[in-house]
Amino acid sequence: MRLTPLVAGLPATVPFVGPEARERREGAPFRARLGANESVFGPSPRAVAAMARAAAEAWKYGDPEAHDLRAALAAHHGVDARNVLVGEGIDGLLGNLVRLLVAPGDPVVSSRGSYPTFGYHVAGFGGVMRQVPYRADRQDPGALLEAARETGARLVYLANPDNPMGGWFGAEEIANLVAALPDDALLCLDEAYADFMDESALLPLDMDEARVIRMRTFSKAHGLAGARVGYALGRSDLIAAFDRVRNHFGVGRISQAGALAALEDRAWLARVVADVERSKTRLASIARANGLAPLPSATNFVTVDCRRDGDFARRVLAELGARGVFVRMPFVAPEDRCVRVTTGTDADLDVFAAALPVALSRAAEQG
């Protein structure tokens, strides 16, 4: 097999092992799927109906310009369609962004332990990652800025709200970071969970700002993780540059139809956001009842401090999995003392509430 020297030197790993792989390994489905930050509340019925109608035309390629969806997104955000790019989820957009801006050996800045797919793409294109630690369980904008200045990095990554810890920064803090960046640097602002925040708390859109690109998704609040639809908001010249490298038929006809209908159903989105808030409240209560500490969250998950070290949290994770509960955890110390639990239905949380004390007890016995 003739791999390039770059690829031959990469680890043979992927950022995530899917729950399906674990179910195949265990020979049984999970009783509560609370690990991938999907929306168990599902997509809008209008989106489901639109995708069903589009399925009859699945013999056609999807519109490579995603014209109707881009126009609707532009109207929704009050920007020009030239400022909107549709892609195969934020993951696909991140890969193309790195491909556009990062040559082999180029420095890139992010937070140690933040969303790993970004680092996966950076490594895949030969970039050199400079990662700064979290501070008090939140990303550290000041440290990101300092690292960008020290390394001369042209690309800086920040998720707001953050995965895996759930924290967030207000509009003023993000604006200060953008304003202080070197003129030739770009902040990739991953806003996958922005729909769970009030728009007034987010950085206002400025399509003339050359130092930031925003990324949003239909995978979380809109419940379309399996459809793979994300979008970027940025200055028109940067958005246009993606045409040089993107997969022009990457977002299929069915997915585009579903995303368009989901965007139009604001009542369903509001309902899901309310369901998520109720679920987070109950998850926090379950955690406290078991002597654990739920962290503040502006997402659709609650990160729970197990109050010990990473080894203990990994045992808790394994014991929950053995009882049919799929959750995940941060990868890097000291944040790996936590487990991350996605919001779910009442039935899902009943399963979690029953499994957690047993998992904690078994984990304590082992260490």
TORKOL-4160 file (C-alpha; in steps of 0.2 Angstrom, whole numbers, padded with zeros to 4 digits, m for minus):
367
<pt num="1" X="0000" Y="0000" Z="0000"/>
<pt num="2" X="0008" Y="0017" Z="m0006"/>
<pt num="3" X="0003" Y="0030" Z="0007"/>
<pt num="4" X="0010" Y="0047" Z="0007"/>
<pt num="5" X="0024" Y="0050" Z="0020"/>
<pt num="6" X="0012" Y="0062" Z="0029"/>
<pt num="7" X="m0002" Y="0049" Z="0030"/>
<pt num="8" X="0010" Y="0035" Z="0034"/>
<pt num="9" X="0015" Y="0044" Z="0049"/>
<pt num="10" X="m0002" Y="0047" Z="0056"/>
<pt num="11" X="m0010" Y="0037" Z="0070"/>
<pt num="12" X="m0022" Y="0024" Z="0064"/>
<pt num="13" X="m0036" Y="0031" Z="0075"/>
<pt num="14" X="m0052" Y="0041" Z="0073"/>
<pt num="15" X="m0058" Y="0054" Z="0085"/>
<pt num="16" X="m0074" Y="0044" Z="0090"/>
<pt num="17" X="m0079" Y="0026" Z="0091"/>
<pt num="18" X="m0098" Y="0026" Z="0087"/>
<pt num="19" X="m0111" Y="0019" Z="0098"/>
<pt num="20" X="m0115" Y="0006" Z="0085"/>
<pt num="21" X="m0098" Y="m0001" Z="0085"/>
<pt num="22" X="m0099" Y="m0003" Z="0104"/>
<pt num="23" X="m0116" Y="m0011" Z="0102"/>
<pt num="24" X="m0109" Y="m0024" Z="0090"/>
<pt num="25" X="m0095" Y="m0028" Z="0101"/>
<pt num="26" X="m0107" Y="m0030" Z="0116"/>
<pt num="27" X="m0120" Y="m0039" Z="0106"/>
<pt num="28" X="m0134" Y="m0028" Z="0113"/>
<pt num="29" X="m0141" Y="m0011" Z="0110"/>
<pt num="30" X="m0139" Y="0003" Z="0122"/>
<pt num="31" X="m0155" Y="0006" Z="0133"/>
<pt num="32" X="m0151" Y="0025" Z="0134"/>
<pt num="33" X="m0141" Y="0033" Z="0120"/>
<pt num="34" X="m0134" Y="0048" Z="0129"/>
<pt num="35" X="m0117" Y="0050" Z="0123"/>
<pt num="36" X="m0116" Y="0058" Z="0106"/>
<pt num="37" X="m0126" Y="0074" Z="0109"/>
<pt num="38" X="m0139" Y="0070" Z="0097"/>
<pt num="39" X="m0157" Y="0076" Z="0099"/>
<pt num="40" X="m0167" Y="0061" Z="0105"/>
<pt num="41" X="m0182" Y="0073" Z="0104"/>
<pt num="42" X="m0180" Y="0071" Z="0085"/>
<pt num="43" X="m0182" Y="0082" Z="0070"/>
<pt num="44" X="m0197" Y="0093" Z="0066"/>
<pt num="45" X="m0212" Y="0082" Z="0059"/>
<pt num="46" X="m0211" Y="0095" Z="0044"/>
<pt num="47" X="m0193" Y="0090" Z="0041"/>
<pt num="48" X="m0197" Y="0072" Z="0041"/>
<pt num="49" X="m0211" Y="0075" Z="0029"/>
<pt num="50" X="m0200" Y="0085" Z="0017"/>
<pt num="51" X="m0187" Y="0072" Z="0017"/>
<pt num="52" X="m0200" Y="0058" Z="0014"/>
<pt num="53" X="m0206" Y="0069" Z="m0001"/>
<pt num="54" X="m0188" Y="0071" Z="m0007"/>
<pt num="55" X="m0184" Y="0053" Z="m0006"/>
<pt num="56" X="m0194" Y="0050" Z="m0022"/>
<pt num="57" X="m0181" Y="0061" Z="m0031"/>
<pt num="58" X="m0166" Y="0053" Z="m0023"/>
<pt num="59" X="m0161" Y="0048" Z="m0041"/>
<pt num="60" X="m0156" Y="0066" Z="m0043"/>
<pt num="61" X="m0140" Y="0074" Z="m0036"/>
<pt num="62" X="m0143" Y="0087" Z="m0023"/>
<pt num="63" X="m0141" Y="0105" Z="m0029"/>
<pt num="64" X="m0122" Y="0108" Z="m0028"/>
<pt num="65" X="m0125" Y="0127" Z="m0023"/>
<pt num="66" X="m0139" Y="0122" Z="m0010"/>
<pt num="67" X="m0147" Y="0138" Z="m0017"/>
<pt num="68" X="m0164" Y="0137" Z="m0008"/>
<pt num="69" X="m0156" Y="0132" Z="0009"/>
<pt num="70" X="m0143" Y="0146" Z="0007"/>
<pt num="71" X="m0156" Y="0159" Z="0003"/>
<pt num="72" X="m0166" Y="0154" Z="0018"/>
<pt num="73" X="m0151" Y="0154" Z="0030"/>
<pt num="74" X="m0146" Y="0171" Z="0023"/>
<pt num="75" X="m0164" Y="0178" Z="0026"/>
<pt num="76" X="m0164" Y="0170" Z="0044"/>
<pt num="77" X="m0148" Y="0178" Z="0049"/>
<pt num="78" X="m0150" Y="0194" Z="0039"/>
<pt num="79" X="m0135" Y="0192" Z="0028"/>
<pt num="80" X="m0132" Y="0190" Z="0010"/>
<pt num="81" X="m0132" Y="0172" Z="0003"/>
<pt num="82" X="m0113" Y="0175" Z="m0003"/>
<pt num="83" X="m0109" Y="0175" Z="0016"/>
<pt num="84" X="m0117" Y="0157" Z="0018"/>
<pt num="85" X="m0109" Y="0140" Z="0014"/>
<pt num="86" X="m0118" Y="0124" Z="0016"/>
<pt num="87" X="m0108" Y="0108" Z="0020"/>
<pt num="88" X="m0107" Y="0090" Z="0026"/>
<pt num="89" X="m0109" Y="0095" Z="0045"/>
<pt num="90" X="m0097" Y="0106" Z="0054"/>
<pt num="91" X="m0085" Y="0091" Z="0053"/>
<pt num="92" X="m0084" Y="0093" Z="0034"/>
<pt num="93" X="m0083" Y="0112" Z="0034"/>
<pt num="94" X="m0068" Y="0111" Z="0047"/>
<pt num="95" X="m0059" Y="0099" Z="0035"/>
<pt num="96" X="m0061" Y="0111" Z="0021"/>
<pt num="97" X="m0056" Y="0126" Z="0031"/>
<pt num="98" X="m0040" Y="0118" Z="0037"/>
<pt num="99" X="m0036" Y="0112" Z="0019"/>
<pt num="100" X="m0038" Y="0130" Z="0013"/>
<pt num="101" X="m0027" Y="0138" Z="0026"/>
<pt num="102" X="m0015" Y="0126" Z="0033"/>
<pt num="103" X="0000" Y="0119" Z="0024"/>
<pt num="104" X="0012" Y="0106" Z="0031"/>
<pt num="105" X="0021" Y="0113" Z="0046"/>
<pt num="106" X="0010" Y="0128" Z="0049"/>
<pt num="107" X="0005" Y="0131" Z="0067"/>
<pt num="108" X="m0013" Y="0130" Z="0072"/>
<pt num="109" X="m0020" Y="0135" Z="0089"/>
<pt num="110" X="m0034" Y="0127" Z="0099"/>
<pt num="111" X="m0038" Y="0121" Z="0117"/>
<pt num="112" X="m0031" Y="0105" Z="0124"/>
<pt num="113" X="m0046" Y="0093" Z="0125"/>
<pt num="114" X="m0058" Y="0102" Z="0115"/>
<pt num="115" X="m0068" Y="0095" Z="0100"/>
<pt num="116" X="m0055" Y="0082" Z="0093"/>
<pt num="117" X="m0061" Y="0082" Z="0075"/>
<pt num="118" X="m0053" Y="0099" Z="0072"/>
<pt num="119" X="m0036" Y="0092" Z="0077"/>
<pt num="120" X="m0039" Y="0077" Z="0067"/>
<pt num="121" X="m0040" Y="0087" Z="0051"/>
<pt num="122" X="m0025" Y="0098" Z="0056"/>
<pt num="123" X="m0015" Y="0082" Z="0058"/>
<pt num="124" X="m0022" Y="0076" Z="0041"/>
<pt num="125" X="m0015" Y="0091" Z="0032"/>
<pt num="126" X="0001" Y="0092" Z="0041"/>
<pt num="127" X="m0002" Y="0106" Z="0052"/>
<pt num="128" X="0007" Y="0108" Z="0069"/>
<pt num="129" X="m0006" Y="0110" Z="0083"/>
<pt num="130" X="m0002" Y="0121" Z="0098"/>
<pt num="131" X="m0015" Y="0117" Z="0112"/>
<pt num="132" X="m0017" Y="0128" Z="0127"/>
<pt num="133" X="m0025" Y="0121" Z="0143"/>
<pt num="134" X="m0043" Y="0124" Z="0149"/>
<pt num="135" X="m0044" Y="0136" Z="0164"/>
<pt num="136" X="m0057" Y="0132" Z="0178"/>
<pt num="137" X="m0066" Y="0120" Z="0166"/>
<pt num="138" X="m0067" Y="0133" Z="0152"/>
<pt num="139" X="m0057" Y="0137" Z="0137"/>
<pt num="140" X="m0045" Y="0151" Z="0139"/>
<pt num="141" X="m0047" Y="0165" Z="0126"/>
<pt num="142" X="m0032" Y="0174" Z="0133"/>
<pt num="143" X="m0020" Y="0159" Z="0132"/>
<pt num="144" X="m0027" Y="0156" Z="0114"/>
<pt num="145" X="m0023" Y="0174" Z="0109"/>
<pt num="146" X="m0005" Y="0173" Z="0117"/>
<pt num="147" X="m0002" Y="0156" Z="0108"/>
<pt num="148" X="m0008" Y="0164" Z="0091"/>
<pt num="149" X="0004" Y="0178" Z="0093"/>
<pt num="150" X="0019" Y="0167" Z="0099"/>
<pt num="151" X="0017" Y="0155" Z="0085"/>
<pt num="152" X="0011" Y="0166" Z="0071"/>
<pt num="153" X="m0004" Y="0154" Z="0068"/>
<pt num="154" X="m0016" Y="0159" Z="0055"/>
<pt num="155" X="m0030" Y="0148" Z="0062"/>
<pt num="156" X="m0037" Y="0148" Z="0079"/>
<pt num="157" X="m0051" Y="0137" Z="0085"/>
<pt num="158" X="m0064" Y="0140" Z="0099"/>
<pt num="159" X="m0080" Y="0131" Z="0102"/>
<pt num="160" X="m0094" Y="0142" Z="0110"/>
<pt num="161" X="m0103" Y="0135" Z="0118"/>
<pt num="162" X="m0090" Y="0122" Z="0122"/>
<pt num="163" X="m0089" Y="0103" Z="0119"/>
<pt num="164" X="m0085" Y="0094" Z="0130"/>
<pt num="165" X="m0087" Y="0105" Z="0145"/>
<pt num="166" X="m0103" Y="0114" Z="0141"/>
<pt num="167" X="m0097" Y="0132" Z="0146"/>
<pt num="168" X="m0098" Y="0147" Z="0136"/>
<pt num="169" X="m0092" Y="0165" Z="0134"/>
<pt num="170" X="m0103" Y="0180" Z="0131"/>
<pt num="171" X="m0103" Y="0192" Z="0116"/>
<pt num="172" X="m0091" Y="0204" Z="0123"/>
<pt num="173" X="m0078" Y="0192" Z="0128"/>
<pt num="174" X="m0078" Y="0184" Z="0110"/>
<pt num="175" X="m0078" Y="0201" Z="0102"/>
<pt num="176" X="m0063" Y="0206" Z="0113"/>
<pt num="177" X="m0054" Y="0190" Z="0107"/>
<pt num="178" X="m0058" Y="0194" Z="0088"/>
<pt num="179" X="m0052" Y="0212" Z="0090"/>
<pt num="180" X="m0035" Y="0207" Z="0098"/>
<pt num="181" X="m0031" Y="0194" Z="0085"/>
<pt num="182" X="m0017" Y="0197" Z="0073"/>
<pt num="183" X="m0024" Y="0204" Z="0056"/>
<pt num="184" X="m0019" Y="0188" Z="0047"/>
<pt num="185" X="m0026" Y="0176" Z="0059"/>
<pt num="186" X="m0044" Y="0169" Z="0058"/>
<pt num="187" X="m0054" Y="0163" Z="0072"/>
<pt num="188" X="m0065" Y="0148" Z="0068"/>
<pt num="189" X="m0079" Y="0150" Z="0080"/>
<pt num="190" X="m0088" Y="0133" Z="0081"/>
<pt num="191" X="m0106" Y="0137" Z="0087"/>
<pt num="192" X="m0114" Y="0120" Z="0085"/>
<pt num="193" X="m0124" Y="0123" Z="0101"/>
<pt num="194" X="m0129" Y="0141" Z="0097"/>
<pt num="195" X="m0147" Y="0136" Z="0096"/>
<pt num="196" X="m0148" Y="0133" Z="0114"/>
<pt num="197" X="m0142" Y="0151" Z="0118"/>
<pt num="198" X="m0152" Y="0167" Z="0116"/>
<pt num="199" X="m0145" Y="0175" Z="0100"/>
<pt num="200" X="m0142" Y="0191" Z="0110"/>
<pt num="201" X="m0129" Y="0182" Z="0120"/>
<pt num="202" X="m0119" Y="0177" Z="0105"/>
<pt num="203" X="m0106" Y="0188" Z="0095"/>
<pt num="204" X="m0116" Y="0199" Z="0083"/>
<pt num="205" X="m0114" Y="0194" Z="0065"/>
<pt num="206" X="m0102" Y="0205" Z="0055"/>
<pt num="207" X="m0099" Y="0199" Z="0038"/>
<pt num="208" X="m0086" Y="0212" Z="0034"/>
<pt num="209" X="m0075" Y="0205" Z="0048"/>
<pt num="210" X="m0060" Y="0196" Z="0041"/>
<pt num="211" X="m0054" Y="0188" Z="0057"/>
<pt num="212" X="m0069" Y="0176" Z="0061"/>
<pt num="213" X="m0079" Y="0162" Z="0052"/>
<pt num="214" X="m0094" Y="0155" Z="0061"/>
<pt num="215" X="m0100" Y="0137" Z="0060"/>
<pt num="216" X="m0117" Y="0131" Z="0064"/>
<pt num="217" X="m0126" Y="0114" Z="0062"/>
<pt num="218" X="m0143" Y="0106" Z="0060"/>
<pt num="219" X="m0136" Y="0091" Z="0070"/>
<pt num="220" X="m0140" Y="0097" Z="0087"/>
<pt num="221" X="m0156" Y="0107" Z="0091"/>
<pt num="222" X="m0164" Y="0103" Z="0074"/>
<pt num="223" X="m0162" Y="0084" Z="0077"/>
<pt num="224" X="m0154" Y="0080" Z="0060"/>
<pt num="225" X="m0137" Y="0073" Z="0065"/>
<pt num="226" X="m0139" Y="0058" Z="0053"/>
<pt num="227" X="m0143" Y="0070" Z="0038"/>
<pt num="228" X="m0126" Y="0079" Z="0040"/>
<pt num="229" X="m0130" Y="0097" Z="0036"/>
<pt num="230" X="m0119" Y="0111" Z="0043"/>
<pt num="231" X="m0116" Y="0129" Z="0037"/>
<pt num="232" X="m0103" Y="0143" Z="0039"/>
<pt num="233" X="m0105" Y="0161" Z="0040"/>
<pt num="234" X="m0091" Y="0172" Z="0035"/>
<pt num="235" X="m0084" Y="0186" Z="0023"/>
<pt num="236" X="m0089" Y="0183" Z="0005"/>
<pt num="237" X="m0072" Y="0181" Z="m0001"/>
<pt num="238" X="m0068" Y="0167" Z="0011"/>
<pt num="239" X="m0084" Y="0158" Z="0008"/>
<pt num="240" X="m0081" Y="0159" Z="m0011"/>
<pt num="241" X="m0064" Y="0151" Z="m0008"/>
<pt num="242" X="m0072" Y="0135" Z="m0002"/>
<pt num="243" X="m0078" Y="0132" Z="m0020"/>
<pt num="244" X="m0060" Y="0127" Z="m0024"/>
<pt num="245" X="m0059" Y="0112" Z="m0013"/>
<pt num="246" X="m0076" Y="0107" Z="m0007"/>
<pt num="247" X="m0086" Y="0092" Z="m0012"/>
<pt num="248" X="m0099" Y="0100" Z="m0022"/>
<pt num="249" X="m0112" Y="0086" Z="m0021"/>
<pt num="250" X="m0108" Y="0082" Z="m0003"/>
<pt num="251" X="m0125" Y="0087" Z="0004"/>
<pt num="252" X="m0139" Y="0077" Z="m0004"/>
<pt num="253" X="m0156" Y="0082" Z="m0010"/>
<pt num="254" X="m0165" Y="0073" Z="0005"/>
<pt num="255" X="m0154" Y="0082" Z="0018"/>
<pt num="256" X="m0156" Y="0099" Z="0010"/>
<pt num="257" X="m0175" Y="0097" Z="0010"/>
<pt num="258" X="m0175" Y="0092" Z="0028"/>
<pt num="259" X="m0164" Y="0106" Z="0034"/>
<pt num="260" X="m0174" Y="0119" Z="0025"/>
<pt num="261" X="m0190" Y="0113" Z="0033"/>
<pt num="262" X="m0182" Y="0112" Z="0050"/>
<pt num="263" X="m0176" Y="0130" Z="0048"/>
<pt num="264" X="m0194" Y="0135" Z="0045"/>
<pt num="265" X="m0202" Y="0126" Z="0059"/>
<pt num="266" X="m0197" Y="0138" Z="0073"/>
<pt num="267" X="m0210" Y="0132" Z="0085"/>
<pt num="268" X="m0203" Y="0114" Z="0085"/>
<pt num="269" X="m0185" Y="0121" Z="0088"/>
<pt num="270" X="m0193" Y="0131" Z="0103"/>
<pt num="271" X="m0201" Y="0115" Z="0110"/>
<pt num="272" X="m0184" Y="0105" Z="0108"/>
<pt num="273" X="m0175" Y="0119" Z="0117"/>
<pt num="274" X="m0187" Y="0119" Z="0131"/>
<pt num="275" X="m0186" Y="0100" Z="0132"/>
<pt num="276" X="m0168" Y="0101" Z="0133"/>
<pt num="277" X="m0168" Y="0113" Z="0148"/>
<pt num="278" X="m0180" Y="0102" Z="0157"/>
<pt num="279" X="m0169" Y="0087" Z="0154"/>
<pt num="280" X="m0153" Y="0096" Z="0160"/>
<pt num="281" X="m0162" Y="0101" Z="0176"/>
<pt num="282" X="m0166" Y="0083" Z="0180"/>
<pt num="283" X="m0148" Y="0077" Z="0175"/>
<pt num="284" X="m0141" Y="0090" Z="0187"/>
<pt num="285" X="m0153" Y="0084" Z="0200"/>
<pt num="286" X="m0148" Y="0065" Z="0197"/>
<pt num="287" X="m0129" Y="0070" Z="0198"/>
<pt num="288" X="m0131" Y="0080" Z="0215"/>
<pt num="289" X="m0141" Y="0066" Z="0222"/>
<pt num="290" X="m0126" Y="0054" Z="0219"/>
<pt num="291" X="m0114" Y="0066" Z="0227"/>
<pt num="292" X="m0108" Y="0073" Z="0210"/>
<pt num="293" X="m0106" Y="0090" Z="0203"/>
<pt num="294" X="m0115" Y="0095" Z="0187"/>
<pt num="295" X="m0106" Y="0109" Z="0178"/>
<pt num="296" X="m0115" Y="0124" Z="0170"/>
<pt num="297" X="m0120" Y="0121" Z="0152"/>
<pt num="298" X="m0127" Y="0131" Z="0137"/>
<pt num="299" X="m0128" Y="0115" Z="0127"/>
<pt num="300" X="m0139" Y="0099" Z="0126"/>
<pt num="301" X="m0128" Y="0090" Z="0138"/>
<pt num="302" X="m0122" Y="0091" Z="0156"/>
<pt num="303" X="m0104" Y="0087" Z="0160"/>
<pt num="304" X="m0103" Y="0079" Z="0178"/>
<pt num="305" X="m0088" Y="0081" Z="0189"/>
<pt num="306" X="m0086" Y="0063" Z="0197"/>
<pt num="307" X="m0075" Y="0072" Z="0210"/>
<pt num="308" X="m0060" Y="0060" Z="0208"/>
<pt num="309" X="m0048" Y="0057" Z="0194"/>
<pt num="310" X="m0049" Y="0051" Z="0176"/>
<pt num="311" X="m0046" Y="0033" Z="0180"/>
<pt num="312" X="m0061" Y="0033" Z="0192"/>
<pt num="313" X="m0072" Y="0042" Z="0178"/>
<pt num="314" X="m0067" Y="0030" Z="0165"/>
<pt num="315" X="m0072" Y="0016" Z="0177"/>
<pt num="316" X="m0089" Y="0025" Z="0179"/>
<pt num="317" X="m0091" Y="0026" Z="0160"/>
<pt num="318" X="m0087" Y="0008" Z="0158"/>
<pt num="319" X="m0099" Y="0003" Z="0172"/>
<pt num="320" X="m0113" Y="0013" Z="0164"/>
<pt num="321" X="m0110" Y="0005" Z="0147"/>
<pt num="322" X="m0111" Y="m0012" Z="0155"/>
<pt num="323" X="m0128" Y="m0007" Z="0161"/>
<pt num="324" X="m0134" Y="m0001" Z="0144"/>
<pt num="325" X="m0131" Y="0018" Z="0146"/>
<pt num="326" X="m0120" Y="0026" Z="0132"/>
<pt num="327" X="m0111" Y="0042" Z="0138"/>
<pt num="328" X="m0094" Y="0049" Z="0134"/>
<pt num="329" X="m0081" Y="0059" Z="0144"/>
<pt num="330" X="m0068" Y="0072" Z="0141"/>
<pt num="331" X="m0051" Y="0065" Z="0135"/>
<pt num="332" X="m0038" Y="0076" Z="0144"/>
<pt num="333" X="m0034" Y="0078" Z="0162"/>
<pt num="334" X="m0040" Y="0087" Z="0173"/>
<pt num="335" X="m0056" Y="0088" Z="0163"/>
<pt num="336" X="m0056" Y="0069" Z="0162"/>
<pt num="337" X="m0062" Y="0067" Z="0179"/>
<pt num="338" X="m0080" Y="0071" Z="0172"/>
<pt num="339" X="m0092" Y="0061" Z="0162"/>
<pt num="340" X="m0103" Y="0070" Z="0149"/>
<pt num="341" X="m0122" Y="0065" Z="0148"/>
<pt num="342" X="m0133" Y="0071" Z="0133"/>
<pt num="343" X="m0151" Y="0076" Z="0137"/>
<pt num="344" X="m0164" Y="0063" Z="0134"/>
<pt num="345" X="m0182" Y="0058" Z="0137"/>
<pt num="346" X="m0189" Y="0054" Z="0154"/>
<pt num="347" X="m0187" Y="0036" Z="0150"/>
<pt num="348" X="m0169" Y="0038" Z="0146"/>
<pt num="349" X="m0166" Y="0048" Z="0162"/>
<pt num="350" X="m0175" Y="0034" Z="0172"/>
<pt num="351" X="m0162" Y="0022" Z="0165"/>
<pt num="352" X="m0148" Y="0033" Z="0169"/>
<pt num="353" X="m0154" Y="0037" Z="0186"/>
<pt num="354" X="m0155" Y="0019" Z="0190"/>
<pt num="355" X="m0138" Y="0014" Z="0183"/>
<pt num="356" X="m0128" Y="0028" Z="0190"/>
<pt num="357" X="m0127" Y="0024" Z="0208"/>
<pt num="358" X="m0123" Y="0006" Z="0204"/>
<pt num="359" X="m0109" Y="0012" Z="0192"/>
<pt num="360" X="m0102" Y="0023" Z="0205"/>
<pt num="361" X="m0102" Y="0009" Z="0218"/>
<pt num="362" X="m0093" Y="m0003" Z="0206"/>
<pt num="363" X="m0081" Y="0010" Z="0201"/>
<pt num="364" X="m0076" Y="0014" Z="0219"/>
<pt num="365" X="m0074" Y="m0005" Z="0223"/>
<pt num="366" X="m0061" Y="m0007" Z="0209"/>
<pt num="367" X="m0050" Y="0008" Z="0214"/>
